[in-house]
Amino acid sequence: MADQELLDKYAPTLDAMETKEAYLLDGELYIRHEFRDPAELQTRMTYHKVGADNVVSNDNLIMLGVWARAQKQGERVK
């Protein structure tokens, strides 16, 4: 079971409508983020490792292989 302190720390990110899926692995939060691209008018999916600052940005993008490891070995929290 996920540590309540970690869940509280990442609550704003977990509660965000754009966060579609999330896993905890080794105390780090990995998320699948979906948003509508206004230029192309279609949905985009990105994968992020959320740091201590609890910010989702292009600076914390991860590759699909890292996301797959988080899915396989981590604990699903959303």
mmCIF file of the N, C-alpha and C atoms, coordinates in Angstrom:
data_MODEL
# 
_entry.id   MODEL 
# 
loop_
_atom_site.group_PDB 
_atom_site.id 
_atom_site.type_symbol 
_atom_site.label_atom_id 
_atom_site.label_alt_id 
_atom_site.label_comp_id 
_atom_site.label_asym_id 
_atom_site.label_entity_id 
_atom_site.label_seq_id 
_atom_site.pdbx_PDB_ins_code 
_atom_site.Cartn_x 
_atom_site.Cartn_y 
_atom_site.Cartn_z 
_atom_site.occupancy 
_atom_site.B_iso_or_equiv 
_atom_site.pdbx_formal_charge 
_atom_site.auth_seq_id 
_atom_site.auth_comp_id 
_atom_site.auth_asym_id 
_atom_site.auth_atom_id 
_atom_site.pdbx_PDB_model_num 
ATOM 1   N N  . MET A 1 1  ? 0.838  -1.177 0.000   1.00 0.00 ? 1  MET A N  1 
ATOM 2   C CA . MET A 1 1  ? 0.000  0.000  0.000   1.00 0.00 ? 1  MET A CA 1 
ATOM 3   C C  . MET A 1 1  ? 0.891  1.250  0.000   1.00 0.00 ? 1  MET A C  1 
ATOM 4   N N  . ALA A 1 2  ? 0.470  2.253  -0.748  1.00 0.00 ? 2  ALA A N  1 
ATOM 5   C CA . ALA A 1 2  ? 1.254  3.478  -0.887  1.00 0.00 ? 2  ALA A CA 1 
ATOM 6   C C  . ALA A 1 2  ? 1.303  4.240  0.433   1.00 0.00 ? 2  ALA A C  1 
ATOM 7   N N  . ASP A 1 3  ? 2.448  4.843  0.692   1.00 0.00 ? 3  ASP A N  1 
ATOM 8   C CA . ASP A 1 3  ? 2.658  5.657  1.883   1.00 0.00 ? 3  ASP A CA 1 
ATOM 9   C C  . ASP A 1 3  ? 1.775  6.909  1.804   1.00 0.00 ? 3  ASP A C  1 
ATOM 10  N N  . GLN A 1 4  ? 0.990  7.153  2.832   1.00 0.00 ? 4  GLN A N  1 
ATOM 11  C CA . GLN A 1 4  ? 0.054  8.284  2.842   1.00 0.00 ? 4  GLN A CA 1 
ATOM 12  C C  . GLN A 1 4  ? 0.781  9.618  2.699   1.00 0.00 ? 4  GLN A C  1 
ATOM 13  N N  . GLU A 1 5  ? 1.980  9.719  3.255   1.00 0.00 ? 5  GLU A N  1 
ATOM 14  C CA . GLU A 1 5  ? 2.756  10.952 3.148   1.00 0.00 ? 5  GLU A CA 1 
ATOM 15  C C  . GLU A 1 5  ? 3.093  11.259 1.687   1.00 0.00 ? 5  GLU A C  1 
ATOM 16  N N  . LEU A 1 6  ? 3.476  10.219 0.925   1.00 0.00 ? 6  LEU A N  1 
ATOM 17  C CA . LEU A 1 6  ? 3.764  10.414 -0.497  1.00 0.00 ? 6  LEU A CA 1 
ATOM 18  C C  . LEU A 1 6  ? 2.505  10.786 -1.265  1.00 0.00 ? 6  LEU A C  1 
ATOM 19  N N  . LEU A 1 7  ? 1.389  10.144 -0.946  1.00 0.00 ? 7  LEU A N  1 
ATOM 20  C CA . LEU A 1 7  ? 0.132  10.468 -1.618  1.00 0.00 ? 7  LEU A CA 1 
ATOM 21  C C  . LEU A 1 7  ? -0.282 11.906 -1.342  1.00 0.00 ? 7  LEU A C  1 
ATOM 22  N N  . ASP A 1 8  ? -0.093 12.357 -0.119  1.00 0.00 ? 8  ASP A N  1 
ATOM 23  C CA . ASP A 1 8  ? -0.416 13.747 0.229   1.00 0.00 ? 8  ASP A CA 1 
ATOM 24  C C  . ASP A 1 8  ? 0.496  14.722 -0.522  1.00 0.00 ? 8  ASP A C  1 
ATOM 25  N N  . LYS A 1 9  ? 1.766  14.367 -0.623  1.00 0.00 ? 9  LYS A N  1 
ATOM 26  C CA . LYS A 1 9  ? 2.740  15.218 -1.303  1.00 0.00 ? 9  LYS A CA 1 
ATOM 27  C C  . LYS A 1 9  ? 2.370  15.416 -2.773  1.00 0.00 ? 9  LYS A C  1 
ATOM 28  N N  . TYR A 1 10 ? 1.933  14.342 -3.417  1.00 0.00 ? 10 TYR A N  1 
ATOM 29  C CA . TYR A 1 10 ? 1.621  14.389 -4.840  1.00 0.00 ? 10 TYR A CA 1 
ATOM 30  C C  . TYR A 1 10 ? 0.132  14.595 -5.126  1.00 0.00 ? 10 TYR A C  1 
ATOM 31  N N  . ALA A 1 11 ? -0.661 14.920 -4.118  1.00 0.00 ? 11 ALA A N  1 
ATOM 32  C CA . ALA A 1 11 ? -2.115 15.060 -4.281  1.00 0.00 ? 11 ALA A CA 1 
ATOM 33  C C  . ALA A 1 11 ? -2.514 16.017 -5.403  1.00 0.00 ? 11 ALA A C  1 
ATOM 34  N N  . PRO A 1 12 ? -1.905 17.211 -5.524  1.00 0.00 ? 12 PRO A N  1 
ATOM 35  C CA . PRO A 1 12 ? -2.328 18.106 -6.620  1.00 0.00 ? 12 PRO A CA 1 
ATOM 36  C C  . PRO A 1 12 ? -2.141 17.484 -8.006  1.00 0.00 ? 12 PRO A C  1 
ATOM 37  N N  . THR A 1 13 ? -1.048 16.761 -8.195  1.00 0.00 ? 13 THR A N  1 
ATOM 38  C CA . THR A 1 13 ? -0.800 16.114 -9.487  1.00 0.00 ? 13 THR A CA 1 
ATOM 39  C C  . THR A 1 13 ? -1.755 14.949 -9.698  1.00 0.00 ? 13 THR A C  1 
ATOM 40  N N  . LEU A 1 14 ? -1.974 14.156 -8.654  1.00 0.00 ? 14 LEU A N  1 
ATOM 41  C CA . LEU A 1 14 ? -2.880 13.018 -8.773  1.00 0.00 ? 14 LEU A CA 1 
ATOM 42  C C  . LEU A 1 14 ? -4.320 13.456 -9.027  1.00 0.00 ? 14 LEU A C  1 
ATOM 43  N N  . ASP A 1 15 ? -4.713 14.587 -8.469  1.00 0.00 ? 15 ASP A N  1 
ATOM 44  C CA . ASP A 1 15 ? -6.078 15.083 -8.625  1.00 0.00 ? 15 ASP A CA 1 
ATOM 45  C C  . ASP A 1 15 ? -6.306 15.823 -9.938  1.00 0.00 ? 15 ASP A C  1 
ATOM 46  N N  . ALA A 1 16 ? -5.248 16.161 -10.636 1.00 0.00 ? 16 ALA A N  1 
ATOM 47  C CA . ALA A 1 16 ? -5.386 16.916 -11.884 1.00 0.00 ? 16 ALA A CA 1 
ATOM 48  C C  . ALA A 1 16 ? -6.142 16.101 -12.923 1.00 0.00 ? 16 ALA A C  1 
ATOM 49  N N  . MET A 1 17 ? -7.026 16.771 -13.641 1.00 0.00 ? 17 MET A N  1 
ATOM 50  C CA . MET A 1 17 ? -7.829 16.100 -14.655 1.00 0.00 ? 17 MET A CA 1 
ATOM 51  C C  . MET A 1 17 ? -6.959 15.508 -15.772 1.00 0.00 ? 17 MET A C  1 
ATOM 52  N N  . GLU A 1 18 ? -5.818 16.128 -16.041 1.00 0.00 ? 18 GLU A N  1 
ATOM 53  C CA . GLU A 1 18 ? -4.931 15.662 -17.104 1.00 0.00 ? 18 GLU A CA 1 
ATOM 54  C C  . GLU A 1 18 ? -4.150 14.409 -16.729 1.00 0.00 ? 18 GLU A C  1 
ATOM 55  N N  . THR A 1 19 ? -4.042 14.114 -15.434 1.00 0.00 ? 19 THR A N  1 
ATOM 56  C CA . THR A 1 19 ? -3.342 12.909 -14.991 1.00 0.00 ? 19 THR A CA 1 
ATOM 57  C C  . THR A 1 19 ? -4.292 11.725 -15.126 1.00 0.00 ? 19 THR A C  1 
ATOM 58  N N  . LYS A 1 20 ? -3.992 10.848 -16.078 1.00 0.00 ? 20 LYS A N  1 
ATOM 59  C CA . LYS A 1 20 ? -4.883 9.729  -16.375 1.00 0.00 ? 20 LYS A CA 1 
ATOM 60  C C  . LYS A 1 20 ? -4.476 8.442  -15.669 1.00 0.00 ? 20 LYS A C  1 
ATOM 61  N N  . GLU A 1 21 ? -3.193 8.296  -15.369 1.00 0.00 ? 21 GLU A N  1 
ATOM 62  C CA . GLU A 1 21 ? -2.688 7.071  -14.757 1.00 0.00 ? 21 GLU A CA 1 
ATOM 63  C C  . GLU A 1 21 ? -1.436 7.437  -13.974 1.00 0.00 ? 21 GLU A C  1 
ATOM 64  N N  . ALA A 1 22 ? -1.233 6.816  -12.814 1.00 0.00 ? 22 ALA A N  1 
ATOM 65  C CA . ALA A 1 22 ? -0.076 7.150  -11.992 1.00 0.00 ? 22 ALA A CA 1 
ATOM 66  C C  . ALA A 1 22 ? 0.405  5.934  -11.213 1.00 0.00 ? 22 ALA A C  1 
ATOM 67  N N  . TYR A 1 23 ? 1.733  5.835  -11.073 1.00 0.00 ? 23 TYR A N  1 
ATOM 68  C CA . TYR A 1 23 ? 2.365  4.749  -10.331 1.00 0.00 ? 23 TYR A CA 1 
ATOM 69  C C  . TYR A 1 23 ? 3.446  5.315  -9.425  1.00 0.00 ? 23 TYR A C  1 
ATOM 70  N N  . LEU A 1 24 ? 3.594  4.710  -8.261  1.00 0.00 ? 24 LEU A N  1 
ATOM 71  C CA . LEU A 1 24 ? 4.704  5.016  -7.361  1.00 0.00 ? 24 LEU A CA 1 
ATOM 72  C C  . LEU A 1 24 ? 5.731  3.898  -7.482  1.00 0.00 ? 24 LEU A C  1 
ATOM 73  N N  . LEU A 1 25 ? 6.975  4.280  -7.684  1.00 0.00 ? 25 LEU A N  1 
ATOM 74  C CA . LEU A 1 25 ? 8.070  3.320  -7.767  1.00 0.00 ? 25 LEU A CA 1 
ATOM 75  C C  . LEU A 1 25 ? 9.274  3.931  -7.074  1.00 0.00 ? 25 LEU A C  1 
ATOM 76  N N  . ASP A 1 26 ? 9.748  3.281  -6.038  1.00 0.00 ? 26 ASP A N  1 
ATOM 77  C CA . ASP A 1 26 ? 10.914 3.742  -5.272  1.00 0.00 ? 26 ASP A CA 1 
ATOM 78  C C  . ASP A 1 26 ? 10.737 5.181  -4.777  1.00 0.00 ? 26 ASP A C  1 
ATOM 79  N N  . GLY A 1 27 ? 9.536  5.518  -4.333  1.00 0.00 ? 27 GLY A N  1 
ATOM 80  C CA . GLY A 1 27 ? 9.268  6.838  -3.775  1.00 0.00 ? 27 GLY A CA 1 
ATOM 81  C C  . GLY A 1 27 ? 9.095  7.940  -4.802  1.00 0.00 ? 27 GLY A C  1 
ATOM 82  N N  . GLU A 1 28 ? 9.089  7.603  -6.084  1.00 0.00 ? 28 GLU A N  1 
ATOM 83  C CA . GLU A 1 28 ? 8.924  8.578  -7.167  1.00 0.00 ? 28 GLU A CA 1 
ATOM 84  C C  . GLU A 1 28 ? 7.579  8.355  -7.840  1.00 0.00 ? 28 GLU A C  1 
ATOM 85  N N  . LEU A 1 29 ? 6.973  9.432  -8.306  1.00 0.00 ? 29 LEU A N  1 
ATOM 86  C CA . LEU A 1 29 ? 5.681  9.358  -8.985  1.00 0.00 ? 29 LEU A CA 1 
ATOM 87  C C  . LEU A 1 29 ? 5.892  9.418  -10.487 1.00 0.00 ? 29 LEU A C  1 
ATOM 88  N N  . TYR A 1 30 ? 5.314  8.451  -11.196 1.00 0.00 ? 30 TYR A N  1 
ATOM 89  C CA . TYR A 1 30 ? 5.343  8.399  -12.650 1.00 0.00 ? 30 TYR A CA 1 
ATOM 90  C C  . TYR A 1 30 ? 3.907  8.536  -13.132 1.00 0.00 ? 30 TYR A C  1 
ATOM 91  N N  . ILE A 1 31 ? 3.676  9.456  -14.094 1.00 0.00 ? 31 ILE A N  1 
ATOM 92  C CA . ILE A 1 31 ? 2.303  9.688  -14.539 1.00 0.00 ? 31 ILE A CA 1 
ATOM 93  C C  . ILE A 1 31 ? 2.189  9.656  -16.061 1.00 0.00 ? 31 ILE A C  1 
ATOM 94  N N  . ARG A 1 32 ? 0.957  9.327  -16.494 1.00 0.00 ? 32 ARG A N  1 
ATOM 95  C CA . ARG A 1 32 ? 0.577  9.498  -17.902 1.00 0.00 ? 32 ARG A CA 1 
ATOM 96  C C  . ARG A 1 32 ? -0.304 10.730 -17.939 1.00 0.00 ? 32 ARG A C  1 
ATOM 97  N N  . HIS A 1 33 ? 0.119  11.710 -18.705 1.00 0.00 ? 33 HIS A N  1 
ATOM 98  C CA . HIS A 1 33 ? -0.516 13.029 -18.756 1.00 0.00 ? 33 HIS A CA 1 
ATOM 99  C C  . HIS A 1 33 ? -1.157 13.191 -20.134 1.00 0.00 ? 33 HIS A C  1 
ATOM 100 N N  . GLU A 1 34 ? -2.443 13.506 -20.180 1.00 0.00 ? 34 GLU A N  1 
ATOM 101 C CA . GLU A 1 34 ? -3.134 13.738 -21.449 1.00 0.00 ? 34 GLU A CA 1 
ATOM 102 C C  . GLU A 1 34 ? -3.658 15.155 -21.484 1.00 0.00 ? 34 GLU A C  1 
ATOM 103 N N  . PHE A 1 35 ? -3.469 15.795 -22.611 1.00 0.00 ? 35 PHE A N  1 
ATOM 104 C CA . PHE A 1 35 ? -3.970 17.164 -22.777 1.00 0.00 ? 35 PHE A CA 1 
ATOM 105 C C  . PHE A 1 35 ? -4.338 17.382 -24.239 1.00 0.00 ? 35 PHE A C  1 
ATOM 106 N N  . ARG A 1 36 ? -5.163 18.364 -24.472 1.00 0.00 ? 36 ARG A N  1 
ATOM 107 C CA . ARG A 1 36 ? -5.587 18.697 -25.835 1.00 0.00 ? 36 ARG A CA 1 
ATOM 108 C C  . ARG A 1 36 ? -4.640 19.738 -26.408 1.00 0.00 ? 36 ARG A C  1 
ATOM 109 N N  . ASP A 1 37 ? -4.034 19.394 -27.529 1.00 0.00 ? 37 ASP A N  1 
ATOM 110 C CA . ASP A 1 37 ? -3.116 20.298 -28.221 1.00 0.00 ? 37 ASP A CA 1 
ATOM 111 C C  . ASP A 1 37 ? -3.947 21.312 -29.005 1.00 0.00 ? 37 ASP A C  1 
ATOM 112 N N  . PRO A 1 38 ? -3.899 22.596 -28.622 1.00 0.00 ? 38 PRO A N  1 
ATOM 113 C CA . PRO A 1 38 ? -4.741 23.588 -29.284 1.00 0.00 ? 38 PRO A CA 1 
ATOM 114 C C  . PRO A 1 38 ? -4.351 23.837 -30.744 1.00 0.00 ? 38 PRO A C  1 
ATOM 115 N N  . ALA A 1 39 ? -3.092 23.637 -31.082 1.00 0.00 ? 39 ALA A N  1 
ATOM 116 C CA . ALA A 1 39 ? -2.645 23.880 -32.452 1.00 0.00 ? 39 ALA A CA 1 
ATOM 117 C C  . ALA A 1 39 ? -3.144 22.790 -33.406 1.00 0.00 ? 39 ALA A C  1 
ATOM 118 N N  . GLU A 1 40 ? -3.122 21.550 -32.957 1.00 0.00 ? 40 GLU A N  1 
ATOM 119 C CA . GLU A 1 40 ? -3.508 20.435 -33.821 1.00 0.00 ? 40 GLU A CA 1 
ATOM 120 C C  . GLU A 1 40 ? -4.896 19.880 -33.506 1.00 0.00 ? 40 GLU A C  1 
ATOM 121 N N  . LEU A 1 41 ? -5.516 20.396 -32.452 1.00 0.00 ? 41 LEU A N  1 
ATOM 122 C CA . LEU A 1 41 ? -6.870 19.988 -32.056 1.00 0.00 ? 41 LEU A CA 1 
ATOM 123 C C  . LEU A 1 41 ? -7.000 18.485 -31.866 1.00 0.00 ? 41 LEU A C  1 
ATOM 124 N N  . GLN A 1 42 ? -6.014 17.905 -31.233 1.00 0.00 ? 42 GLN A N  1 
ATOM 125 C CA . GLN A 1 42 ? -6.088 16.488 -30.893 1.00 0.00 ? 42 GLN A CA 1 
ATOM 126 C C  . GLN A 1 42 ? -5.447 16.244 -29.541 1.00 0.00 ? 42 GLN A C  1 
ATOM 127 N N  . THR A 1 43 ? -5.746 15.110 -28.961 1.00 0.00 ? 43 THR A N  1 
ATOM 128 C CA . THR A 1 43 ? -5.234 14.769 -27.636 1.00 0.00 ? 43 THR A CA 1 
ATOM 129 C C  . THR A 1 43 ? -3.791 14.279 -27.740 1.00 0.00 ? 43 THR A C  1 
ATOM 130 N N  . ARG A 1 44 ? -2.954 14.746 -26.830 1.00 0.00 ? 44 ARG A N  1 
ATOM 131 C CA . ARG A 1 44 ? -1.559 14.329 -26.726 1.00 0.00 ? 44 ARG A CA 1 
ATOM 132 C C  . ARG A 1 44 ? -1.367 13.586 -25.414 1.00 0.00 ? 44 ARG A C  1 
ATOM 133 N N  . MET A 1 45 ? -0.499 12.575 -25.442 1.00 0.00 ? 45 MET A N  1 
ATOM 134 C CA . MET A 1 45 ? -0.158 11.812 -24.257 1.00 0.00 ? 45 MET A CA 1 
ATOM 135 C C  . MET A 1 45 ? 1.338  11.954 -24.009 1.00 0.00 ? 45 MET A C  1 
ATOM 136 N N  . THR A 1 46 ? 1.705  12.290 -22.780 1.00 0.00 ? 46 THR A N  1 
ATOM 137 C CA . THR A 1 46 ? 3.114  12.362 -22.412 1.00 0.00 ? 46 THR A CA 1 
ATOM 138 C C  . THR A 1 46 ? 3.312  11.613 -21.100 1.00 0.00 ? 46 THR A C  1 
ATOM 139 N N  . TYR A 1 47 ? 4.543  11.203 -20.842 1.00 0.00 ? 47 TYR A N  1 
ATOM 140 C CA . TYR A 1 47 ? 4.882  10.441 -19.646 1.00 0.00 ? 47 TYR A CA 1 
ATOM 141 C C  . TYR A 1 47 ? 5.928  11.220 -18.868 1.00 0.00 ? 47 TYR A C  1 
ATOM 142 N N  . HIS A 1 48 ? 5.721  11.320 -17.545 1.00 0.00 ? 48 HIS A N  1 
ATOM 143 C CA . HIS A 1 48 ? 6.585  12.156 -16.710 1.00 0.00 ? 48 HIS A CA 1 
ATOM 144 C C  . HIS A 1 48 ? 6.981  11.437 -15.416 1.00 0.00 ? 48 HIS A C  1 
ATOM 145 N N  . LYS A 1 49 ? 8.170  11.774 -14.945 1.00 0.00 ? 49 LYS A N  1 
ATOM 146 C CA . LYS A 1 49 ? 8.606  11.406 -13.602 1.00 0.00 ? 49 LYS A CA 1 
ATOM 147 C C  . LYS A 1 49 ? 8.539  12.700 -12.796 1.00 0.00 ? 49 LYS A C  1 
ATOM 148 N N  . VAL A 1 50 ? 7.573  12.777 -11.897 1.00 0.00 ? 50 VAL A N  1 
ATOM 149 C CA . VAL A 1 50 ? 7.318  14.006 -11.145 1.00 0.00 ? 50 VAL A CA 1 
ATOM 150 C C  . VAL A 1 50 ? 8.305  14.086 -9.987  1.00 0.00 ? 50 VAL A C  1 
ATOM 151 N N  . GLY A 1 51 ? 9.005  15.198 -9.899  1.00 0.00 ? 51 GLY A N  1 
ATOM 152 C CA . GLY A 1 51 ? 10.011 15.384 -8.864  1.00 0.00 ? 51 GLY A CA 1 
ATOM 153 C C  . GLY A 1 51 ? 9.445  15.975 -7.595  1.00 0.00 ? 51 GLY A C  1 
ATOM 154 N N  . ALA A 1 52 ? 10.332 16.368 -6.716  1.00 0.00 ? 52 ALA A N  1 
ATOM 155 C CA . ALA A 1 52 ? 9.940  16.917 -5.417  1.00 0.00 ? 52 ALA A CA 1 
ATOM 156 C C  . ALA A 1 52 ? 9.152  18.212 -5.551  1.00 0.00 ? 52 ALA A C  1 
ATOM 157 N N  . ASP A 1 53 ? 9.353  18.928 -6.669  1.00 0.00 ? 53 ASP A N  1 
ATOM 158 C CA . ASP A 1 53 ? 8.632  20.189 -6.870  1.00 0.00 ? 53 ASP A CA 1 
ATOM 159 C C  . ASP A 1 53 ? 7.180  19.977 -7.295  1.00 0.00 ? 53 ASP A C  1 
ATOM 160 N N  . ASN A 1 54 ? 6.813  18.729 -7.628  1.00 0.00 ? 54 ASN A N  1 
ATOM 161 C CA . ASN A 1 54 ? 5.440  18.372 -7.973  1.00 0.00 ? 54 ASN A CA 1 
ATOM 162 C C  . ASN A 1 54 ? 4.944  19.134 -9.197  1.00 0.00 ? 54 ASN A C  1 
ATOM 163 N N  . VAL A 1 55 ? 5.835  19.356 -10.164 1.00 0.00 ? 55 VAL A N  1 
ATOM 164 C CA . VAL A 1 55 ? 5.498  20.086 -11.382 1.00 0.00 ? 55 VAL A CA 1 
ATOM 165 C C  . VAL A 1 55 ? 5.606  19.152 -12.583 1.00 0.00 ? 55 VAL A C  1 
ATOM 166 N N  . VAL A 1 56 ? 4.612  19.203 -13.453 1.00 0.00 ? 56 VAL A N  1 
ATOM 167 C CA . VAL A 1 56 ? 4.629  18.436 -14.698 1.00 0.00 ? 56 VAL A CA 1 
ATOM 168 C C  . VAL A 1 56 ? 5.035  19.398 -15.808 1.00 0.00 ? 56 VAL A C  1 
ATOM 169 N N  . SER A 1 57 ? 6.179  19.114 -16.446 1.00 0.00 ? 57 SER A N  1 
ATOM 170 C CA . SER A 1 57 ? 6.670  19.992 -17.513 1.00 0.00 ? 57 SER A CA 1 
ATOM 171 C C  . SER A 1 57 ? 7.485  19.170 -18.503 1.00 0.00 ? 57 SER A C  1 
ATOM 172 N N  . ASN A 1 58 ? 7.927  19.825 -19.555 1.00 0.00 ? 58 ASN A N  1 
ATOM 173 C CA . ASN A 1 58 ? 8.775  19.155 -20.542 1.00 0.00 ? 58 ASN A CA 1 
ATOM 174 C C  . ASN A 1 58 ? 10.134 18.777 -19.964 1.00 0.00 ? 58 ASN A C  1 
ATOM 175 N N  . ASP A 1 59 ? 10.499 19.362 -18.838 1.00 0.00 ? 59 ASP A N  1 
ATOM 176 C CA . ASP A 1 59 ? 11.782 19.056 -18.214 1.00 0.00 ? 59 ASP A CA 1 
ATOM 177 C C  . ASP A 1 59 ? 11.819 17.688 -17.552 1.00 0.00 ? 59 ASP A C  1 
ATOM 178 N N  . ASN A 1 60 ? 10.645 17.119 -17.257 1.00 0.00 ? 60 ASN A N  1 
ATOM 179 C CA . ASN A 1 60 ? 10.637 15.815 -16.589 1.00 0.00 ? 60 ASN A CA 1 
ATOM 180 C C  . ASN A 1 60 ? 9.952  14.732 -17.423 1.00 0.00 ? 60 ASN A C  1 
ATOM 181 N N  . LEU A 1 61 ? 10.019 14.865 -18.744 1.00 0.00 ? 61 LEU A N  1 
ATOM 182 C CA . LEU A 1 61 ? 9.521  13.820 -19.634 1.00 0.00 ? 61 LEU A CA 1 
ATOM 183 C C  . LEU A 1 61 ? 10.382 12.570 -19.496 1.00 0.00 ? 61 LEU A C  1 
ATOM 184 N N  . ILE A 1 62 ? 9.763  11.416 -19.651 1.00 0.00 ? 62 ILE A N  1 
ATOM 185 C CA . ILE A 1 62 ? 10.509 10.160 -19.621 1.00 0.00 ? 62 ILE A CA 1 
ATOM 186 C C  . ILE A 1 62 ? 10.208 9.360  -20.879 1.00 0.00 ? 62 ILE A C  1 
ATOM 187 N N  . MET A 1 63 ? 11.066 8.413  -21.181 1.00 0.00 ? 63 MET A N  1 
ATOM 188 C CA . MET A 1 63 ? 10.859 7.560  -22.346 1.00 0.00 ? 63 MET A CA 1 
ATOM 189 C C  . MET A 1 63 ? 9.854  6.462  -22.011 1.00 0.00 ? 63 MET A C  1 
ATOM 190 N N  . LEU A 1 64 ? 9.269  5.904  -23.030 1.00 0.00 ? 64 LEU A N  1 
ATOM 191 C CA . LEU A 1 64 ? 8.228  4.904  -22.863 1.00 0.00 ? 64 LEU A CA 1 
ATOM 192 C C  . LEU A 1 64 ? 8.721  3.680  -22.094 1.00 0.00 ? 64 LEU A C  1 
ATOM 193 N N  . GLY A 1 65 ? 9.978  3.307  -22.274 1.00 0.00 ? 65 GLY A N  1 
ATOM 194 C CA . GLY A 1 65 ? 10.529 2.162  -21.553 1.00 0.00 ? 65 GLY A CA 1 
ATOM 195 C C  . GLY A 1 65 ? 10.562 2.383  -20.047 1.00 0.00 ? 65 GLY A C  1 
ATOM 196 N N  . VAL A 1 66 ? 10.852 3.603  -19.629 1.00 0.00 ? 66 VAL A N  1 
ATOM 197 C CA . VAL A 1 66 ? 10.846 3.934  -18.202 1.00 0.00 ? 66 VAL A CA 1 
ATOM 198 C C  . VAL A 1 66 ? 9.423  3.858  -17.662 1.00 0.00 ? 66 VAL A C  1 
ATOM 199 N N  . TRP A 1 67 ? 8.469  4.363  -18.442 1.00 0.00 ? 67 TRP A N  1 
ATOM 200 C CA . TRP A 1 67 ? 7.055  4.289  -18.055 1.00 0.00 ? 67 TRP A CA 1 
ATOM 201 C C  . TRP A 1 67 ? 6.622  2.822  -17.918 1.00 0.00 ? 67 TRP A C  1 
ATOM 202 N N  . ALA A 1 68 ? 7.026  1.977  -18.855 1.00 0.00 ? 68 ALA A N  1 
ATOM 203 C CA . ALA A 1 68 ? 6.653  0.567  -18.808 1.00 0.00 ? 68 ALA A CA 1 
ATOM 204 C C  . ALA A 1 68 ? 7.198  -0.108 -17.554 1.00 0.00 ? 68 ALA A C  1 
ATOM 205 N N  . ARG A 1 69 ? 8.417  0.257  -17.148 1.00 0.00 ? 69 ARG A N  1 
ATOM 206 C CA . ARG A 1 69 ? 8.994  -0.306 -15.920 1.00 0.00 ? 69 ARG A CA 1 
ATOM 207 C C  . ARG A 1 69 ? 8.187  0.133  -14.700 1.00 0.00 ? 69 ARG A C  1 
ATOM 208 N N  . ALA A 1 70 ? 7.774  1.403  -14.680 1.00 0.00 ? 70 ALA A N  1 
ATOM 209 C CA . ALA A 1 70 ? 6.964  1.907  -13.563 1.00 0.00 ? 70 ALA A CA 1 
ATOM 210 C C  . ALA A 1 70 ? 5.625  1.177  -13.505 1.00 0.00 ? 70 ALA A C  1 
ATOM 211 N N  . GLN A 1 71 ? 5.027  0.912  -14.659 1.00 0.00 ? 71 GLN A N  1 
ATOM 212 C CA . GLN A 1 71 ? 3.763  0.176  -14.702 1.00 0.00 ? 71 GLN A CA 1 
ATOM 213 C C  . GLN A 1 71 ? 3.931  -1.248 -14.175 1.00 0.00 ? 71 GLN A C  1 
ATOM 214 N N  . LYS A 1 72 ? 5.018  -1.873 -14.575 1.00 0.00 ? 72 LYS A N  1 
ATOM 215 C CA . LYS A 1 72 ? 5.240  -3.283 -14.225 1.00 0.00 ? 72 LYS A CA 1 
ATOM 216 C C  . LYS A 1 72 ? 5.662  -3.465 -12.766 1.00 0.00 ? 72 LYS A C  1 
ATOM 217 N N  . GLN A 1 73 ? 6.546  -2.581 -12.280 1.00 0.00 ? 73 GLN A N  1 
ATOM 218 C CA . GLN A 1 73 ? 7.120  -2.770 -10.954 1.00 0.00 ? 73 GLN A CA 1 
ATOM 219 C C  . GLN A 1 73 ? 6.542  -1.859 -9.882  1.00 0.00 ? 73 GLN A C  1 
ATOM 220 N N  . GLY A 1 74 ? 5.858  -0.808 -10.292 1.00 0.00 ? 74 GLY A N  1 
ATOM 221 C CA . GLY A 1 74 ? 5.336  0.167  -9.327  1.00 0.00 ? 74 GLY A CA 1 
ATOM 222 C C  . GLY A 1 74 ? 3.950  -0.181 -8.820  1.00 0.00 ? 74 GLY A C  1 
ATOM 223 N N  . GLU A 1 75 ? 3.491  0.656  -7.895  1.00 0.00 ? 75 GLU A N  1 
ATOM 224 C CA . GLU A 1 75 ? 2.163  0.502  -7.310  1.00 0.00 ? 75 GLU A CA 1 
ATOM 225 C C  . GLU A 1 75 ? 1.224  1.532  -7.932  1.00 0.00 ? 75 GLU A C  1 
ATOM 226 N N  . ARG A 1 76 ? 0.133  1.073  -8.517  1.00 0.00 ? 76 ARG A N  1 
ATOM 227 C CA . ARG A 1 76 ? -0.802 1.990  -9.165  1.00 0.00 ? 76 ARG A CA 1 
ATOM 228 C C  . ARG A 1 76 ? -1.539 2.802  -8.101  1.00 0.00 ? 76 ARG A C  1 
ATOM 229 N N  . VAL A 1 77 ? -1.515 4.130  -8.253  1.00 0.00 ? 77 VAL A N  1 
ATOM 230 C CA . VAL A 1 77 ? -2.195 5.011  -7.308  1.00 0.00 ? 77 VAL A CA 1 
ATOM 231 C C  . VAL A 1 77 ? -3.277 5.836  -7.984  1.00 0.00 ? 77 VAL A C  1 
ATOM 232 N N  . LYS A 1 78 ? -3.390 5.735  -9.291  1.00 0.00 ? 78 LYS A N  1 
ATOM 233 C CA . LYS A 1 78 ? -4.505 6.353  -10.023 1.00 0.00 ? 78 LYS A CA 1 
ATOM 234 C C  . LYS A 1 78 ? -4.673 5.643  -11.341 1.00 0.00 ? 78 LYS A C  1 
# 
